[in-house]
Amino acid sequence: MAINWYQCKHCETLIKKDSSPNNSGCSKSSFHSWTKLAEVGDINYSCKHCGATIQAKSSPSNSGCPSSSFHSWTKL
């Protein structure tokens, strides 16, 4: 089973998980709002808007950026 990166667009929390995370317990909202970013891999990407840095197999999803309408990923 693949492990994926997820990010909450409210509190910016990044987690690695094999299935969609639990929505309760967000520190900035009543519930987390998770966006699946990418499958965990060995290529480093950083979003110029929110500063998130992840290691993915391919270019991450642009949706769900906490600091802008869309992530803008740079391959590092």
N, CA, C, O and CB atoms as a CASP TS submission, in Angstrom:
PFRMAT TS
TARGET T0000
AUTHOR 0000-0000-0000
METHOD Language model
MODEL 1
PARENT N/A
ATOM      1  N   MET     1       0.837  -1.183   0.000  1.00  0.00           N
ATOM      2  CA  MET     1       0.000   0.000   0.000  1.00  0.00           C
ATOM      3  C   MET     1       0.880   1.243   0.000  1.00  0.00           C
ATOM      4  O   MET     1       1.872   1.306   0.726  1.00  0.00           O
ATOM      5  CB  MET     1      -0.951   0.000   1.213  1.00  0.00           C
ATOM      6  N   ALA     2       0.523   2.222  -0.805  1.00  0.00           N
ATOM      7  CA  ALA     2       1.315   3.447  -0.940  1.00  0.00           C
ATOM      8  C   ALA     2       1.106   4.381   0.258  1.00  0.00           C
ATOM      9  O   ALA     2       0.008   4.477   0.806  1.00  0.00           O
ATOM     10  CB  ALA     2       0.951   4.175  -2.245  1.00  0.00           C
ATOM     11  N   ILE     3       2.168   5.053   0.641  1.00  0.00           N
ATOM     12  CA  ILE     3       2.114   6.085   1.674  1.00  0.00           C
ATOM     13  C   ILE     3       2.067   7.428   0.951  1.00  0.00           C
ATOM     14  O   ILE     3       2.851   7.674   0.034  1.00  0.00           O
ATOM     15  CB  ILE     3       3.352   5.997   2.667  1.00  0.00           C
ATOM     16  N   ASN     4       1.143   8.298   1.369  1.00  0.00           N
ATOM     17  CA  ASN     4       0.970   9.592   0.717  1.00  0.00           C
ATOM     18  C   ASN     4       1.163  10.741   1.695  1.00  0.00           C
ATOM     19  O   ASN     4       1.024  10.580   2.908  1.00  0.00           O
ATOM     20  CB  ASN     4      -0.408   9.680   0.080  1.00  0.00           C
ATOM     21  N   TRP     5       1.489  11.911   1.137  1.00  0.00           N
ATOM     22  CA  TRP     5       1.544  13.150   1.897  1.00  0.00           C
ATOM     23  C   TRP     5       0.164  13.785   1.890  1.00  0.00           C
ATOM     24  O   TRP     5      -0.501  13.825   0.855  1.00  0.00           O
ATOM     25  CB  TRP     5       2.609  14.123   1.315  1.00  0.00           C
ATOM     26  N   TYR     6      -0.271  14.286   3.056  1.00  0.00           N
ATOM     27  CA  TYR     6      -1.513  15.038   3.196  1.00  0.00           C
ATOM     28  C   TYR     6      -1.200  16.330   3.931  1.00  0.00           C
ATOM     29  O   TYR     6      -0.337  16.357   4.807  1.00  0.00           O
ATOM     30  CB  TYR     6      -2.604  14.209   3.950  1.00  0.00           C
ATOM     31  N   GLN     7      -1.914  17.421   3.568  1.00  0.00           N
ATOM     32  CA  GLN     7      -1.732  18.699   4.251  1.00  0.00           C
ATOM     33  C   GLN     7      -3.106  19.292   4.560  1.00  0.00           C
ATOM     34  O   GLN     7      -4.006  19.276   3.721  1.00  0.00           O
ATOM     35  CB  GLN     7      -0.880  19.684   3.386  1.00  0.00           C
ATOM     36  N   CYS     8      -3.250  19.819   5.783  1.00  0.00           N
ATOM     37  CA  CYS     8      -4.479  20.519   6.161  1.00  0.00           C
ATOM     38  C   CYS     8      -4.380  21.953   5.671  1.00  0.00           C
ATOM     39  O   CYS     8      -3.409  22.650   5.968  1.00  0.00           O
ATOM     40  CB  CYS     8      -4.714  20.469   7.708  1.00  0.00           C
ATOM     41  N   LYS     9      -5.393  22.400   4.915  1.00  0.00           N
ATOM     42  CA  LYS     9      -5.339  23.765   4.397  1.00  0.00           C
ATOM     43  C   LYS     9      -5.691  24.821   5.437  1.00  0.00           C
ATOM     44  O   LYS     9      -5.613  26.017   5.155  1.00  0.00           O
ATOM     45  CB  LYS     9      -6.264  23.896   3.226  1.00  0.00           C
ATOM     46  N   HIS    10      -6.082  24.390   6.649  1.00  0.00           N
ATOM     47  CA  HIS    10      -6.340  25.355   7.721  1.00  0.00           C
ATOM     48  C   HIS    10      -5.096  25.583   8.575  1.00  0.00           C
ATOM     49  O   HIS    10      -4.666  26.722   8.758  1.00  0.00           O
ATOM     50  CB  HIS    10      -7.496  24.874   8.602  1.00  0.00           C
ATOM     51  N   CYS    11      -4.517  24.500   9.098  1.00  0.00           N
ATOM     52  CA  CYS    11      -3.409  24.627  10.055  1.00  0.00           C
ATOM     53  C   CYS    11      -2.037  24.319   9.452  1.00  0.00           C
ATOM     54  O   CYS    11      -1.023  24.450  10.139  1.00  0.00           O
ATOM     55  CB  CYS    11      -3.648  23.712  11.225  1.00  0.00           C
ATOM     56  N   GLU    12      -1.987  23.911   8.178  1.00  0.00           N
ATOM     57  CA  GLU    12      -0.754  23.619   7.436  1.00  0.00           C
ATOM     58  C   GLU    12      -0.035  22.352   7.881  1.00  0.00           C
ATOM     59  O   GLU    12       1.077  22.090   7.421  1.00  0.00           O
ATOM     60  CB  GLU    12       0.182  24.769   7.563  1.00  0.00           C
ATOM     61  N   THR    13      -0.638  21.559   8.763  1.00  0.00           N
ATOM     62  CA  THR    13      -0.015  20.317   9.207  1.00  0.00           C
ATOM     63  C   THR    13       0.231  19.391   8.021  1.00  0.00           C
ATOM     64  O   THR    13      -0.655  19.200   7.187  1.00  0.00           O
ATOM     65  CB  THR    13      -0.890  19.618  10.259  1.00  0.00           C
ATOM     66  N   LEU    14       1.421  18.821   7.943  1.00  0.00           N
ATOM     67  CA  LEU    14       1.790  17.833   6.925  1.00  0.00           C
ATOM     68  C   LEU    14       1.938  16.478   7.597  1.00  0.00           C
ATOM     69  O   LEU    14       2.591  16.363   8.634  1.00  0.00           O
ATOM     70  CB  LEU    14       3.111  18.236   6.190  1.00  0.00           C
ATOM     71  N   ILE    15       1.331  15.449   7.008  1.00  0.00           N
ATOM     72  CA  ILE    15       1.505  14.108   7.540  1.00  0.00           C
ATOM     73  C   ILE    15       1.662  13.105   6.405  1.00  0.00           C
ATOM     74  O   ILE    15       1.234  13.348   5.277  1.00  0.00           O
ATOM     75  CB  ILE    15       0.321  13.725   8.436  1.00  0.00           C
ATOM     76  N   LYS    16       2.287  11.964   6.730  1.00  0.00           N
ATOM     77  CA  LYS    16       2.403  10.833   5.809  1.00  0.00           C
ATOM     78  C   LYS    16       1.489   9.741   6.330  1.00  0.00           C
ATOM     79  O   LYS    16       1.543   9.384   7.507  1.00  0.00           O
ATOM     80  CB  LYS    16       3.891  10.326   5.680  1.00  0.00           C
ATOM     81  N   LYS    17       0.642   9.209   5.443  1.00  0.00           N
ATOM     82  CA  LYS    17      -0.315   8.201   5.866  1.00  0.00           C
ATOM     83  C   LYS    17      -0.718   7.342   4.674  1.00  0.00           C
ATOM     84  O   LYS    17      -0.636   7.782   3.527  1.00  0.00           O
ATOM     85  CB  LYS    17      -1.552   8.857   6.508  1.00  0.00           C
ATOM     86  N   ASP    18      -1.154   6.112   4.951  1.00  0.00           N
ATOM     87  CA  ASP    18      -1.570   5.209   3.874  1.00  0.00           C
ATOM     88  C   ASP    18      -3.043   5.351   3.507  1.00  0.00           C
ATOM     89  O   ASP    18      -3.502   4.722   2.553  1.00  0.00           O
ATOM     90  CB  ASP    18      -1.291   3.785   4.271  1.00  0.00           C
ATOM     91  N   SER    19      -3.793   6.170   4.251  1.00  0.00           N
ATOM     92  CA  SER    19      -5.195   6.434   3.941  1.00  0.00           C
ATOM     93  C   SER    19      -5.541   7.846   4.401  1.00  0.00           C
ATOM     94  O   SER    19      -4.762   8.474   5.118  1.00  0.00           O
ATOM     95  CB  SER    19      -6.132   5.383   4.616  1.00  0.00           C
ATOM     96  N   SER    20      -6.680   8.336   4.000  1.00  0.00           N
ATOM     97  CA  SER    20      -7.094   9.690   4.356  1.00  0.00           C
ATOM     98  C   SER    20      -7.110   9.879   5.868  1.00  0.00           C
ATOM     99  O   SER    20      -7.671   9.051   6.586  1.00  0.00           O
ATOM    100  CB  SER    20      -8.474   9.997   3.772  1.00  0.00           C
ATOM    101  N   PRO    21      -6.496  10.969   6.368  1.00  0.00           N
ATOM    102  CA  PRO    21      -6.415  11.203   7.811  1.00  0.00           C
ATOM    103  C   PRO    21      -7.767  11.544   8.445  1.00  0.00           C
ATOM    104  O   PRO    21      -8.728  11.878   7.752  1.00  0.00           O
ATOM    105  CB  PRO    21      -5.438  12.319   8.089  1.00  0.00           C
ATOM    106  N   ASN    22      -7.815  11.452   9.760  1.00  0.00           N
ATOM    107  CA  ASN    22      -8.976  11.828  10.553  1.00  0.00           C
ATOM    108  C   ASN    22      -9.162  13.347  10.476  1.00  0.00           C
ATOM    109  O   ASN    22      -8.179  14.087  10.505  1.00  0.00           O
ATOM    110  CB  ASN    22      -8.815  11.359  12.032  1.00  0.00           C
ATOM    111  N   ASN    23     -10.406  13.820  10.378  1.00  0.00           N
ATOM    112  CA  ASN    23     -10.670  15.249  10.235  1.00  0.00           C
ATOM    113  C   ASN    23     -10.784  16.008  11.550  1.00  0.00           C
ATOM    114  O   ASN    23     -10.797  17.239  11.528  1.00  0.00           O
ATOM    115  CB  ASN    23     -11.917  15.439   9.464  1.00  0.00           C
ATOM    116  N   SER    24     -10.868  15.338  12.685  1.00  0.00           N
ATOM    117  CA  SER    24     -11.060  16.046  13.954  1.00  0.00           C
ATOM    118  C   SER    24      -9.748  16.577  14.512  1.00  0.00           C
ATOM    119  O   SER    24      -8.672  16.068  14.196  1.00  0.00           O
ATOM    120  CB  SER    24     -11.715  15.128  14.973  1.00  0.00           C
ATOM    121  N   GLY    25      -9.849  17.601  15.341  1.00  0.00           N
ATOM    122  CA  GLY    25      -8.706  18.084  16.097  1.00  0.00           C
ATOM    123  C   GLY    25      -7.848  19.157  15.460  1.00  0.00           C
ATOM    124  O   GLY    25      -6.702  19.335  15.872  1.00  0.00           O
ATOM    125  N   CYS    26      -8.355  19.881  14.470  1.00  0.00           N
ATOM    126  CA  CYS    26      -7.566  20.950  13.844  1.00  0.00           C
ATOM    127  C   CYS    26      -7.410  22.114  14.828  1.00  0.00           C
ATOM    128  O   CYS    26      -8.372  22.500  15.493  1.00  0.00           O
ATOM    129  CB  CYS    26      -8.241  21.438  12.518  1.00  0.00           C
ATOM    130  N   SER    27      -6.215  22.663  14.917  1.00  0.00           N
ATOM    131  CA  SER    27      -5.955  23.753  15.854  1.00  0.00           C
ATOM    132  C   SER    27      -6.495  25.103  15.367  1.00  0.00           C
ATOM    133  O   SER    27      -6.628  26.028  16.169  1.00  0.00           O
ATOM    134  CB  SER    27      -4.469  23.863  16.103  1.00  0.00           C
ATOM    135  N   LYS    28      -6.809  25.237  14.066  1.00  0.00           N
ATOM    136  CA  LYS    28      -7.271  26.522  13.529  1.00  0.00           C
ATOM    137  C   LYS    28      -8.707  26.489  13.023  1.00  0.00           C
ATOM    138  O   LYS    28      -9.215  27.504  12.549  1.00  0.00           O
ATOM    139  CB  LYS    28      -6.368  26.956  12.413  1.00  0.00           C
ATOM    140  N   SER    29      -9.354  25.360  13.116  1.00  0.00           N
ATOM    141  CA  SER    29     -10.721  25.217  12.633  1.00  0.00           C
ATOM    142  C   SER    29     -11.383  24.080  13.404  1.00  0.00           C
ATOM    143  O   SER    29     -10.716  23.349  14.136  1.00  0.00           O
ATOM    144  CB  SER    29     -10.756  24.950  11.092  1.00  0.00           C
ATOM    145  N   SER    30     -12.676  23.936  13.241  1.00  0.00           N
ATOM    146  CA  SER    30     -13.370  22.830  13.902  1.00  0.00           C
ATOM    147  C   SER    30     -12.876  21.476  13.396  1.00  0.00           C
ATOM    148  O   SER    30     -12.796  20.512  14.157  1.00  0.00           O
ATOM    149  CB  SER    30     -14.877  22.947  13.686  1.00  0.00           C
ATOM    150  N   PHE    31     -12.547  21.413  12.111  1.00  0.00           N
ATOM    151  CA  PHE    31     -12.112  20.165  11.488  1.00  0.00           C
ATOM    152  C   PHE    31     -10.974  20.420  10.514  1.00  0.00           C
ATOM    153  O   PHE    31     -10.922  21.470   9.873  1.00  0.00           O
ATOM    154  CB  PHE    31     -13.281  19.484  10.767  1.00  0.00           C
ATOM    155  N   HIS    32     -10.048  19.446  10.401  1.00  0.00           N
ATOM    156  CA  HIS    32      -9.022  19.504   9.359  1.00  0.00           C
ATOM    157  C   HIS    32      -9.681  19.428   7.991  1.00  0.00           C
ATOM    158  O   HIS    32     -10.747  18.831   7.841  1.00  0.00           O
ATOM    159  CB  HIS    32      -7.991  18.360   9.531  1.00  0.00           C
ATOM    160  N   SER    33      -9.056  20.021   7.009  1.00  0.00           N
ATOM    161  CA  SER    33      -9.479  19.902   5.616  1.00  0.00           C
ATOM    162  C   SER    33      -8.260  19.406   4.847  1.00  0.00           C
ATOM    163  O   SER    33      -7.448  20.205   4.383  1.00  0.00           O
ATOM    164  CB  SER    33     -10.028  21.281   5.033  1.00  0.00           C
ATOM    165  N   TRP    34      -8.132  18.079   4.711  1.00  0.00           N
ATOM    166  CA  TRP    34      -6.932  17.453   4.147  1.00  0.00           C
ATOM    167  C   TRP    34      -6.938  17.452   2.633  1.00  0.00           C
ATOM    168  O   TRP    34      -7.967  17.202   2.005  1.00  0.00           O
ATOM    169  CB  TRP    34      -6.799  16.037   4.649  1.00  0.00           C
ATOM    170  N   THR    35      -5.785  17.733   2.054  1.00  0.00           N
ATOM    171  CA  THR    35      -5.551  17.601   0.619  1.00  0.00           C
ATOM    172  C   THR    35      -4.447  16.567   0.439  1.00  0.00           C
ATOM    173  O   THR    35      -3.392  16.661   1.068  1.00  0.00           O
ATOM    174  CB  THR    35      -5.164  18.984  -0.043  1.00  0.00           C
ATOM    175  N   LYS    36      -4.690  15.588  -0.415  1.00  0.00           N
ATOM    176  CA  LYS    36      -3.650  14.608  -0.747  1.00  0.00           C
ATOM    177  C   LYS    36      -2.695  15.282  -1.728  1.00  0.00           C
ATOM    178  O   LYS    36      -3.100  15.708  -2.809  1.00  0.00           O
ATOM    179  CB  LYS    36      -4.267  13.277  -1.360  1.00  0.00           C
ATOM    180  N   LEU    37      -1.415  15.375  -1.339  1.00  0.00           N
ATOM    181  CA  LEU    37      -0.432  16.074  -2.160  1.00  0.00           C
ATOM    182  C   LEU    37       0.274  15.161  -3.148  1.00  0.00           C
ATOM    183  O   LEU    37       0.344  15.471  -4.337  1.00  0.00           O
ATOM    184  CB  LEU    37       0.583  16.735  -1.281  1.00  0.00           C
ATOM    185  N   ALA    38       0.800  14.032  -2.665  1.00  0.00           N
ATOM    186  CA  ALA    38       1.582  13.154  -3.537  1.00  0.00           C
ATOM    187  C   ALA    38       1.963  11.884  -2.787  1.00  0.00           C
ATOM    188  O   ALA    38       1.863  11.805  -1.562  1.00  0.00           O
ATOM    189  CB  ALA    38       2.850  13.878  -4.054  1.00  0.00           C
ATOM    190  N   GLU    39       2.401  10.896  -3.558  1.00  0.00           N
ATOM    191  CA  GLU    39       2.943   9.679  -2.957  1.00  0.00           C
ATOM    192  C   GLU    39       4.353   9.973  -2.457  1.00  0.00           C
ATOM    193  O   GLU    39       5.134  10.640  -3.136  1.00  0.00           O
ATOM    194  CB  GLU    39       2.947   8.493  -3.978  1.00  0.00           C
ATOM    195  N   VAL    40       4.673   9.474  -1.272  1.00  0.00           N
ATOM    196  CA  VAL    40       5.997   9.672  -0.683  1.00  0.00           C
ATOM    197  C   VAL    40       7.058   9.062  -1.599  1.00  0.00           C
ATOM    198  O   VAL    40       6.904   7.940  -2.082  1.00  0.00           O
ATOM    199  CB  VAL    40       6.072   9.045   0.740  1.00  0.00           C
ATOM    200  N   GLY    41       8.130   9.810  -1.829  1.00  0.00           N
ATOM    201  CA  GLY    41       9.217   9.353  -2.693  1.00  0.00           C
ATOM    202  C   GLY    41      10.537   9.955  -2.265  1.00  0.00           C
ATOM    203  O   GLY    41      10.739  10.245  -1.086  1.00  0.00           O
ATOM    204  N   ASP    42      11.451  10.147  -3.229  1.00  0.00           N
ATOM    205  CA  ASP    42      12.778  10.660  -2.884  1.00  0.00           C
ATOM    206  C   ASP    42      13.161  11.947  -3.614  1.00  0.00           C
ATOM    207  O   ASP    42      14.325  12.344  -3.585  1.00  0.00           O
ATOM    208  CB  ASP    42      13.802   9.614  -3.176  1.00  0.00           C
ATOM    209  N   ILE    43      12.200  12.605  -4.268  1.00  0.00           N
ATOM    210  CA  ILE    43      12.469  13.888  -4.930  1.00  0.00           C
ATOM    211  C   ILE    43      11.904  14.995  -4.038  1.00  0.00           C
ATOM    212  O   ILE    43      10.733  14.948  -3.659  1.00  0.00           O
ATOM    213  CB  ILE    43      11.835  13.941  -6.384  1.00  0.00           C
ATOM    214  N   ASN    44      12.731  15.990  -3.702  1.00  0.00           N
ATOM    215  CA  ASN    44      12.319  17.078  -2.819  1.00  0.00           C
ATOM    216  C   ASN    44      11.592  18.174  -3.596  1.00  0.00           C
ATOM    217  O   ASN    44      12.036  18.605  -4.661  1.00  0.00           O
ATOM    218  CB  ASN    44      13.536  17.664  -2.095  1.00  0.00           C
ATOM    219  N   TYR    45      10.459  18.614  -3.034  1.00  0.00           N
ATOM    220  CA  TYR    45       9.667  19.708  -3.592  1.00  0.00           C
ATOM    221  C   TYR    45       9.353  20.691  -2.474  1.00  0.00           C
ATOM    222  O   TYR    45       9.143  20.294  -1.328  1.00  0.00           O
ATOM    223  CB  TYR    45       8.354  19.180  -4.258  1.00  0.00           C
ATOM    224  N   SER    46       9.323  21.990  -2.817  1.00  0.00           N
ATOM    225  CA  SER    46       8.977  23.021  -1.853  1.00  0.00           C
ATOM    226  C   SER    46       7.962  23.968  -2.480  1.00  0.00           C
ATOM    227  O   SER    46       8.094  24.338  -3.646  1.00  0.00           O
ATOM    228  CB  SER    46      10.239  23.790  -1.386  1.00  0.00           C
ATOM    229  N   CYS    47       6.942  24.365  -1.706  1.00  0.00           N
ATOM    230  CA  CYS    47       5.941  25.315  -2.190  1.00  0.00           C
ATOM    231  C   CYS    47       6.408  26.726  -1.870  1.00  0.00           C
ATOM    232  O   CYS    47       6.726  27.027  -0.719  1.00  0.00           O
ATOM    233  CB  CYS    47       4.544  25.038  -1.557  1.00  0.00           C
ATOM    234  N   LYS    48       6.454  27.596  -2.877  1.00  0.00           N
ATOM    235  CA  LYS    48       6.931  28.965  -2.651  1.00  0.00           C
ATOM    236  C   LYS    48       5.913  29.810  -1.889  1.00  0.00           C
ATOM    237  O   LYS    48       6.265  30.873  -1.379  1.00  0.00           O
ATOM    238  CB  LYS    48       7.255  29.631  -3.983  1.00  0.00           C
ATOM    239  N   HIS    49       4.654  29.362  -1.798  1.00  0.00           N
ATOM    240  CA  HIS    49       3.637  30.128  -1.079  1.00  0.00           C
ATOM    241  C   HIS    49       3.614  29.811   0.419  1.00  0.00           C
ATOM    242  O   HIS    49       3.671  30.723   1.244  1.00  0.00           O
ATOM    243  CB  HIS    49       2.269  29.855  -1.679  1.00  0.00           C
ATOM    244  N   CYS    50       3.532  28.531   0.773  1.00  0.00           N
ATOM    245  CA  CYS    50       3.385  28.162   2.195  1.00  0.00           C
ATOM    246  C   CYS    50       4.672  27.626   2.811  1.00  0.00           C
ATOM    247  O   CYS    50       4.749  27.476   4.030  1.00  0.00           O
ATOM    248  CB  CYS    50       2.293  27.122   2.346  1.00  0.00           C
ATOM    249  N   GLY    51       5.684  27.334   1.995  1.00  0.00           N
ATOM    250  CA  GLY    51       6.952  26.846   2.522  1.00  0.00           C
ATOM    251  C   GLY    51       6.999  25.358   2.811  1.00  0.00           C
ATOM    252  O   GLY    51       8.013  24.856   3.295  1.00  0.00           O
ATOM    253  N   ALA    52       5.915  24.642   2.524  1.00  0.00           N
ATOM    254  CA  ALA    52       5.910  23.190   2.754  1.00  0.00           C
ATOM    255  C   ALA    52       6.990  22.529   1.901  1.00  0.00           C
ATOM    256  O   ALA    52       7.161  22.873   0.731  1.00  0.00           O
ATOM    257  CB  ALA    52       4.513  22.580   2.431  1.00  0.00           C
ATOM    258  N   THR    53       7.712  21.586   2.484  1.00  0.00           N
ATOM    259  CA  THR    53       8.711  20.808   1.760  1.00  0.00           C
ATOM    260  C   THR    53       8.397  19.340   1.970  1.00  0.00           C
ATOM    261  O   THR    53       8.273  18.874   3.103  1.00  0.00           O
ATOM    262  CB  THR    53      10.163  21.150   2.232  1.00  0.00           C
ATOM    263  N   ILE    54       8.270  18.608   0.856  1.00  0.00           N
ATOM    264  CA  ILE    54       7.968  17.179   0.923  1.00  0.00           C
ATOM    265  C   ILE    54       8.889  16.417  -0.021  1.00  0.00           C
ATOM    266  O   ILE    54       9.507  17.002  -0.911  1.00  0.00           O
ATOM    267  CB  ILE    54       6.483  16.908   0.570  1.00  0.00           C
ATOM    268  N   GLN    55       8.973  15.113   0.182  1.00  0.00           N
ATOM    269  CA  GLN    55       9.728  14.221  -0.678  1.00  0.00           C
ATOM    270  C   GLN    55       8.694  13.331  -1.376  1.00  0.00           C
ATOM    271  O   GLN    55       8.010  12.535  -0.732  1.00  0.00           O
ATOM    272  CB  GLN    55      10.801  13.371   0.139  1.00  0.00           C
ATOM    273  N   ALA    56       8.591  13.478  -2.705  1.00  0.00           N
ATOM    274  CA  ALA    56       7.550  12.775  -3.454  1.00  0.00           C
ATOM    275  C   ALA    56       8.135  12.037  -4.647  1.00  0.00           C
ATOM    276  O   ALA    56       9.257  12.308  -5.075  1.00  0.00           O
ATOM    277  CB  ALA    56       6.475  13.753  -3.921  1.00  0.00           C
ATOM    278  N   LYS    57       7.348  11.091  -5.181  1.00  0.00           N
ATOM    279  CA  LYS    57       7.768  10.343  -6.375  1.00  0.00           C
ATOM    280  C   LYS    57       7.651  11.188  -7.640  1.00  0.00           C
ATOM    281  O   LYS    57       8.416  11.008  -8.587  1.00  0.00           O
ATOM    282  CB  LYS    57       6.932   9.071  -6.526  1.00  0.00           C
ATOM    283  N   SER    58       6.676  12.122  -7.651  1.00  0.00           N
ATOM    284  CA  SER    58       6.471  12.996  -8.806  1.00  0.00           C
ATOM    285  C   SER    58       5.881  14.315  -8.316  1.00  0.00           C
ATOM    286  O   SER    58       5.602  14.469  -7.127  1.00  0.00           O
ATOM    287  CB  SER    58       5.536  12.325  -9.871  1.00  0.00           C
ATOM    288  N   SER    59       5.695  15.250  -9.215  1.00  0.00           N
ATOM    289  CA  SER    59       5.214  16.577  -8.861  1.00  0.00           C
ATOM    290  C   SER    59       3.915  16.511  -8.055  1.00  0.00           C
ATOM    291  O   SER    59       2.958  15.866  -8.482  1.00  0.00           O
ATOM    292  CB  SER    59       5.006  17.408 -10.117  1.00  0.00           C
ATOM    293  N   PRO    60       3.873  17.175  -6.889  1.00  0.00           N
ATOM    294  CA  PRO    60       2.694  17.137  -6.023  1.00  0.00           C
ATOM    295  C   PRO    60       1.498  17.897  -6.602  1.00  0.00           C
ATOM    296  O   PRO    60       1.635  18.684  -7.539  1.00  0.00           O
ATOM    297  CB  PRO    60       3.042  17.706  -4.669  1.00  0.00           C
ATOM    298  N   SER    61       0.341  17.646  -6.028  1.00  0.00           N
ATOM    299  CA  SER    61      -0.892  18.339  -6.399  1.00  0.00           C
ATOM    300  C   SER    61      -0.770  19.829  -6.086  1.00  0.00           C
ATOM    301  O   SER    61      -0.158  20.209  -5.087  1.00  0.00           O
ATOM    302  CB  SER    61      -2.108  17.727  -5.658  1.00  0.00           C
ATOM    303  N   ASN    62      -1.343  20.657  -6.926  1.00  0.00           N
ATOM    304  CA  ASN    62      -1.302  22.101  -6.694  1.00  0.00           C
ATOM    305  C   ASN    62      -2.449  22.600  -5.830  1.00  0.00           C
ATOM    306  O   ASN    62      -2.398  23.731  -5.345  1.00  0.00           O
ATOM    307  CB  ASN    62      -1.318  22.827  -8.007  1.00  0.00           C
ATOM    308  N   SER    63      -3.480  21.790  -5.622  1.00  0.00           N
ATOM    309  CA  SER    63      -4.648  22.250  -4.867  1.00  0.00           C
ATOM    310  C   SER    63      -4.412  22.209  -3.366  1.00  0.00           C
ATOM    311  O   SER    63      -3.579  21.449  -2.873  1.00  0.00           O
ATOM    312  CB  SER    63      -5.860  21.409  -5.214  1.00  0.00           C
ATOM    313  N   GLY    64      -5.167  23.049  -2.641  1.00  0.00           N
ATOM    314  CA  GLY    64      -5.177  22.992  -1.184  1.00  0.00           C
ATOM    315  C   GLY    64      -4.099  23.755  -0.447  1.00  0.00           C
ATOM    316  O   GLY    64      -3.854  23.464   0.724  1.00  0.00           O
ATOM    317  N   CYS    65      -3.440  24.722  -1.075  1.00  0.00           N
ATOM    318  CA  CYS    65      -2.391  25.478  -0.387  1.00  0.00           C
ATOM    319  C   CYS    65      -3.010  26.365   0.697  1.00  0.00           C
ATOM    320  O   CYS    65      -3.951  27.107   0.416  1.00  0.00           O
ATOM    321  CB  CYS    65      -1.584  26.338  -1.398  1.00  0.00           C
ATOM    322  N   PRO    66      -2.494  26.299   1.936  1.00  0.00           N
ATOM    323  CA  PRO    66      -3.032  27.117   3.019  1.00  0.00           C
ATOM    324  C   PRO    66      -2.766  28.613   2.852  1.00  0.00           C
ATOM    325  O   PRO    66      -3.488  29.430   3.423  1.00  0.00           O
ATOM    326  CB  PRO    66      -2.458  26.657   4.319  1.00  0.00           C
ATOM    327  N   SER    67      -1.737  28.986   2.076  1.00  0.00           N
ATOM    328  CA  SER    67      -1.341  30.387   1.956  1.00  0.00           C
ATOM    329  C   SER    67      -1.765  31.047   0.654  1.00  0.00           C
ATOM    330  O   SER    67      -1.610  32.258   0.497  1.00  0.00           O
ATOM    331  CB  SER    67       0.129  30.496   2.093  1.00  0.00           C
ATOM    332  N   SER    68      -2.292  30.279  -0.272  1.00  0.00           N
ATOM    333  CA  SER    68      -2.662  30.800  -1.583  1.00  0.00           C
ATOM    334  C   SER    68      -3.762  29.910  -2.150  1.00  0.00           C
ATOM    335  O   SER    68      -4.126  28.905  -1.539  1.00  0.00           O
ATOM    336  CB  SER    68      -1.426  30.860  -2.547  1.00  0.00           C
ATOM    337  N   SER    69      -4.284  30.271  -3.299  1.00  0.00           N
ATOM    338  CA  SER    69      -5.297  29.422  -3.934  1.00  0.00           C
ATOM    339  C   SER    69      -4.714  28.073  -4.335  1.00  0.00           C
ATOM    340  O   SER    69      -5.393  27.049  -4.254  1.00  0.00           O
ATOM    341  CB  SER    69      -5.887  30.122  -5.162  1.00  0.00           C
ATOM    342  N   PHE    70      -3.434  28.073  -4.775  1.00  0.00           N
ATOM    343  CA  PHE    70      -2.794  26.849  -5.251  1.00  0.00           C
ATOM    344  C   PHE    70      -1.338  26.796  -4.807  1.00  0.00           C
ATOM    345  O   PHE    70      -0.675  27.827  -4.703  1.00  0.00           O
ATOM    346  CB  PHE    70      -2.886  26.753  -6.780  1.00  0.00           C
ATOM    347  N   HIS    71      -0.845  25.584  -4.546  1.00  0.00           N
ATOM    348  CA  HIS    71       0.585  25.390  -4.302  1.00  0.00           C
ATOM    349  C   HIS    71       1.347  25.728  -5.576  1.00  0.00           C
ATOM    350  O   HIS    71       0.838  25.551  -6.683  1.00  0.00           O
ATOM    351  CB  HIS    71       0.889  23.926  -3.842  1.00  0.00           C
ATOM    352  N   SER    72       2.562  26.212  -5.408  1.00  0.00           N
ATOM    353  CA  SER    72       3.480  26.441  -6.518  1.00  0.00           C
ATOM    354  C   SER    72       4.782  25.719  -6.151  1.00  0.00           C
ATOM    355  O   SER    72       5.646  26.268  -5.467  1.00  0.00           O
ATOM    356  CB  SER    72       3.716  27.999  -6.786  1.00  0.00           C
ATOM    357  N   TRP    73       4.897  24.463  -6.629  1.00  0.00           N
ATOM    358  CA  TRP    73       5.998  23.590  -6.237  1.00  0.00           C
ATOM    359  C   TRP    73       7.252  23.840  -7.068  1.00  0.00           C
ATOM    360  O   TRP    73       7.184  24.019  -8.284  1.00  0.00           O
ATOM    361  CB  TRP    73       5.580  22.139  -6.364  1.00  0.00           C
ATOM    362  N   THR    74       8.393  23.847  -6.391  1.00  0.00           N
ATOM    363  CA  THR    74       9.700  23.907  -7.016  1.00  0.00           C
ATOM    364  C   THR    74      10.440  22.623  -6.676  1.00  0.00           C
ATOM    365  O   THR    74      10.500  22.223  -5.513  1.00  0.00           O
ATOM    366  CB  THR    74      10.498  25.163  -6.551  1.00  0.00           C
ATOM    367  N   LYS    75      11.003  21.981  -7.688  1.00  0.00           N
ATOM    368  CA  LYS    75      11.804  20.783  -7.458  1.00  0.00           C
ATOM    369  C   LYS    75      13.163  21.230  -6.940  1.00  0.00           C
ATOM    370  O   LYS    75      13.818  22.067  -7.561  1.00  0.00           O
ATOM    371  CB  LYS    75      11.946  19.921  -8.765  1.00  0.00           C
ATOM    372  N   LEU    76      13.592  20.683  -5.814  1.00  0.00           N
ATOM    373  CA  LEU    76      14.862  21.077  -5.203  1.00  0.00           C
ATOM    374  C   LEU    76      15.991  20.170  -5.606  1.00  0.00           C
ATOM    375  O   LEU    76      17.127  20.370  -5.175  1.00  0.00           O
ATOM    376  CB  LEU    76      14.742  21.092  -3.707  1.00  0.00           C
TER
END
